[in-house]
Amino acid sequence: MMENNRRERLFQELDECLDLFHKKLHRQKQDASEQMGYGRLLLNTINSYAKLLDTEELELRVEKLESQIKDGVLIPNEGR
């Protein structure tokens, strides 16, 4: 449960970062280096978000497979 709370908090923080960096990237008055910096931050945030989503998806798949094994769907329970 605590792990899920931490993960949800990370998603919230990343959402806030995405919003902020997107706004900063599209501001009118900024030089090219500042714009590139915010672009890099935006890409890094998106990359972090994707890694969390991949991890979450893998964990859900593992849980599903474990449930199927436990229920005898993948491996019949007869031999145990």
Residue frames as a rotation matrix with the C-alpha (Angstrom) as fourth column:
MET 1
0.571 0.821 0.000 0.00
0.821 -0.571 0.000 0.00
0.000 0.000 -1.000 0.00
MET 2
0.463 -0.476 -0.747 2.80
0.136 -0.795 0.591 2.40
-0.876 -0.376 -0.303 0.89
GLU 3
-0.608 -0.700 0.375 4.51
0.436 0.100 0.894 1.59
-0.663 0.707 0.244 -2.42
ASN 4
-0.096 0.673 0.733 1.33
0.979 -0.070 0.192 2.52
0.181 0.736 -0.652 -4.32
ASN 5
0.790 0.369 -0.490 1.11
0.506 -0.843 0.181 5.82
-0.347 -0.391 -0.853 -2.41
ARG 6
-0.028 -0.900 -0.435 4.69
0.094 -0.436 0.895 6.63
-0.995 -0.016 0.097 -3.31
ARG 7
-0.650 -0.181 0.738 4.11
0.697 0.243 0.674 5.75
-0.302 0.953 -0.032 -6.94
GLU 8
0.358 0.867 0.347 0.97
0.922 -0.387 0.016 7.89
0.148 0.315 -0.938 -7.09
ARG 9
0.664 -0.196 -0.721 2.87
0.234 -0.862 0.449 10.78
-0.710 -0.467 -0.527 -5.51
LEU 10
-0.474 -0.878 0.062 5.61
0.268 -0.076 0.960 10.39
-0.839 0.472 0.272 -8.14
PHE 11
-0.339 0.441 0.831 3.01
0.937 0.083 0.338 10.49
0.080 0.894 -0.441 -10.90
GLN 12
0.732 0.640 -0.232 1.53
0.669 -0.741 0.067 13.66
-0.129 -0.204 -0.970 -9.39
GLU 13
0.270 -0.732 -0.626 4.96
0.082 -0.630 0.772 15.29
-0.959 -0.260 -0.110 -9.16
LEU 14
-0.676 -0.541 0.501 5.78
0.497 0.168 0.851 14.33
-0.544 0.824 0.155 -12.74
ASP 15
0.146 0.818 0.556 2.43
0.983 -0.185 0.014 15.69
0.114 0.544 -0.831 -13.92
GLU 16
0.801 0.120 -0.587 3.23
0.321 -0.913 0.251 19.01
-0.506 -0.390 -0.770 -12.27
CYS 17
-0.198 -0.957 -0.214 6.69
0.081 -0.234 0.969 19.04
-0.977 0.175 0.124 -13.85
LEU 18
-0.483 0.081 0.872 5.27
0.851 0.276 0.446 18.28
-0.204 0.958 -0.202 -17.29
ASP 19
0.586 0.795 0.158 2.81
0.809 -0.583 -0.065 21.13
0.041 0.167 -0.985 -16.96
LEU 20
0.650 -0.388 -0.654 5.42
0.093 -0.813 0.574 23.60
-0.755 -0.434 -0.493 -15.70
PHE 21
-0.413 -0.905 0.100 8.11
0.196 0.020 0.980 22.72
-0.889 0.425 0.169 -18.25
HIS 22
-0.208 0.424 0.881 5.60
0.977 0.140 0.163 22.81
-0.054 0.895 -0.444 -21.10
LYS 23
0.833 0.536 -0.139 4.50
0.540 -0.842 -0.011 26.31
-0.123 -0.065 -0.990 -20.07
LYS 24
0.380 -0.775 -0.504 8.10
-0.067 -0.567 0.821 27.48
-0.923 -0.278 -0.267 -19.66
LEU 25
-0.440 -0.573 0.691 9.08
0.598 0.387 0.702 26.00
-0.670 0.722 0.173 -23.02
HIS 26
-0.127 0.511 0.850 6.38
0.958 -0.160 0.239 27.99
0.258 0.845 -0.469 -24.82
ARG 27
0.339 0.148 -0.929 6.95
0.540 -0.839 0.063 31.34
-0.771 -0.523 -0.364 -23.13
GLN 28
0.939 0.131 0.318 7.35
0.340 -0.486 -0.805 34.22
0.049 0.864 -0.501 -25.55
LYS 29
0.668 -0.693 0.270 10.47
-0.567 -0.710 -0.417 35.97
0.481 0.126 -0.868 -24.25
GLN 30
0.660 -0.582 0.476 13.35
-0.176 0.495 0.851 33.58
-0.730 -0.645 0.224 -23.74
ASP 31
0.020 -0.727 -0.686 16.61
-0.974 -0.169 0.151 32.90
-0.226 0.665 -0.712 -25.48
ALA 32
0.364 0.134 -0.922 17.38
-0.654 0.742 -0.150 29.71
0.664 0.657 0.357 -27.39
SER 33
-0.631 -0.684 -0.365 19.56
-0.209 0.603 -0.769 28.18
0.747 -0.409 -0.524 -24.66
GLU 34
-0.720 0.465 0.515 16.85
-0.605 -0.060 -0.794 28.64
-0.338 -0.883 0.324 -22.05
GLN 35
0.322 0.875 -0.361 14.30
-0.942 0.258 -0.216 27.10
-0.096 0.410 0.907 -24.40
MET 36
0.044 -0.397 -0.917 16.61
-0.445 0.814 -0.374 24.14
0.895 0.424 -0.141 -25.07
GLY 37
-0.887 -0.403 0.226 17.08
-0.349 0.263 -0.899 23.67
0.303 -0.876 -0.374 -21.33
TYR 38
-0.291 0.868 0.403 13.34
-0.769 0.038 -0.638 23.46
-0.569 -0.496 0.656 -20.72
GLY 39
0.418 0.381 -0.824 13.03
-0.840 0.508 -0.191 21.14
0.346 0.772 0.533 -23.70
ARG 40
-0.453 -0.677 -0.580 15.60
-0.311 0.730 -0.608 18.80
0.835 -0.095 -0.541 -22.14
LEU 41
-0.867 0.185 0.462 13.82
-0.454 0.085 -0.887 18.93
-0.204 -0.979 0.010 -18.79
LEU 42
0.141 0.981 -0.133 10.53
-0.936 0.088 -0.342 18.13
-0.324 0.173 0.930 -20.50
LEU 43
0.264 -0.109 -0.958 12.05
-0.620 0.742 -0.255 15.13
0.739 0.662 0.129 -22.33
ASN 44
-0.781 -0.605 -0.153 13.67
-0.244 0.522 -0.817 13.82
0.574 -0.601 -0.555 -19.14
THR 45
-0.572 0.662 0.484 10.37
-0.683 -0.058 -0.728 14.12
-0.454 -0.747 0.485 -17.30
ILE 46
0.422 0.724 -0.546 8.55
-0.905 0.374 -0.204 12.25
0.057 0.580 0.813 -20.06
ASN 47
-0.141 -0.585 -0.799 11.23
-0.424 0.765 -0.485 9.54
0.894 0.271 -0.356 -19.96
SER 48
-0.933 -0.187 0.307 10.84
-0.348 0.246 -0.905 9.16
0.094 -0.951 -0.295 -16.18
TYR 49
-0.118 0.980 0.161 7.07
-0.878 -0.027 -0.477 8.96
-0.463 -0.197 0.864 -16.54
ALA 50
0.385 0.231 -0.894 7.40
-0.777 0.604 -0.178 6.24
0.499 0.763 0.412 -19.20
LYS 51
-0.601 -0.680 -0.420 9.72
-0.298 0.678 -0.672 4.18
0.742 -0.279 -0.610 -16.99
LEU 52
-0.781 0.386 0.491 7.23
-0.509 0.063 -0.858 4.33
-0.363 -0.920 0.147 -14.13
LEU 53
0.262 0.923 -0.283 4.41
-0.927 0.159 -0.340 3.28
-0.268 0.351 0.897 -16.45
ASP 54
0.067 -0.331 -0.941 6.51
-0.595 0.744 -0.304 0.38
0.801 0.580 -0.147 -17.80
THR 55
-0.895 -0.443 0.045 7.30
-0.271 0.460 -0.846 -0.77
0.354 -0.769 -0.532 -14.27
GLU 56
-0.441 0.815 0.376 3.65
-0.701 -0.051 -0.712 -0.54
-0.561 -0.578 0.593 -13.24
GLU 57
0.394 0.594 -0.701 2.51
-0.907 0.372 -0.195 -2.48
0.145 0.713 0.686 -16.31
LEU 58
-0.306 -0.599 -0.740 5.09
-0.403 0.785 -0.470 -5.21
0.862 0.155 -0.482 -15.68
GLU 59
-0.930 -0.022 0.366 4.02
-0.361 0.234 -0.903 -5.50
-0.066 -0.972 -0.226 -12.04
LEU 60
-0.008 0.998 0.056 0.38
-0.871 0.020 -0.491 -5.86
-0.491 -0.052 0.869 -13.09
ARG 61
0.328 0.069 -0.942 1.31
-0.747 0.629 -0.214 -8.58
0.578 0.774 0.258 -15.58
VAL 62
-0.712 -0.643 -0.281 3.32
-0.293 0.636 -0.714 -10.45
0.638 -0.426 -0.641 -12.96
GLU 63
-0.687 0.534 0.493 0.40
-0.568 0.028 -0.822 -10.28
-0.453 -0.845 0.284 -10.52
LYS 64
0.328 0.844 -0.424 -1.94
-0.932 0.216 -0.291 -11.60
-0.154 0.491 0.858 -13.20
LEU 65
0.037 -0.404 -0.914 0.40
-0.526 0.770 -0.361 -14.49
0.850 0.494 -0.185 -14.04
GLU 66
-0.913 -0.368 0.178 0.85
-0.323 0.383 -0.865 -15.33
0.250 -0.847 -0.468 -10.37
SER 67
-0.276 0.906 0.322 -2.92
-0.777 -0.013 -0.629 -15.40
-0.565 -0.424 0.708 -9.96
GLN 68
0.455 0.427 -0.781 -3.30
-0.848 0.477 -0.233 -17.66
0.273 0.768 0.579 -12.99
ILE 69
-0.444 -0.676 -0.588 -0.65
-0.351 0.735 -0.580 -20.03
0.824 -0.051 -0.564 -11.64
LYS 70
-0.877 0.142 0.460 -2.32
-0.447 0.113 -0.887 -20.06
-0.178 -0.983 -0.035 -8.22
ASP 71
0.052 0.998 0.041 -5.71
-0.803 0.066 -0.592 -20.77
-0.594 -0.003 0.805 -9.81
GLY 72
-0.194 -0.207 0.959 -4.27
0.154 0.959 0.238 -23.59
-0.969 0.194 -0.154 -11.92
VAL 73
0.796 0.507 -0.331 -4.89
-0.203 -0.292 -0.935 -21.81
-0.570 0.811 -0.129 -15.22
LEU 74
0.406 -0.731 -0.548 -1.29
-0.895 -0.199 -0.398 -21.94
0.182 0.653 -0.735 -16.46
ILE 75
-0.718 -0.610 -0.335 -0.10
-0.470 0.780 -0.414 -24.97
0.514 -0.140 -0.846 -14.51
PRO 76
0.262 0.886 -0.383 -2.74
-0.201 0.438 0.876 -27.55
0.944 -0.152 0.293 -13.49
ASN 77
0.070 -0.148 0.986 -3.06
-0.973 -0.228 0.035 -27.97
0.220 -0.962 -0.160 -9.73
GLU 78
0.882 0.385 -0.273 -3.31
-0.348 0.921 0.174 -31.78
0.318 -0.059 0.946 -10.06
GLY 79
0.380 -0.822 -0.425 0.43
0.348 0.553 -0.757 -32.31
0.857 0.139 0.496 -9.77
ARG 80
-0.376 -0.554 0.743 0.82
-0.435 -0.603 -0.669 -30.37
0.818 -0.575 -0.014 -6.55
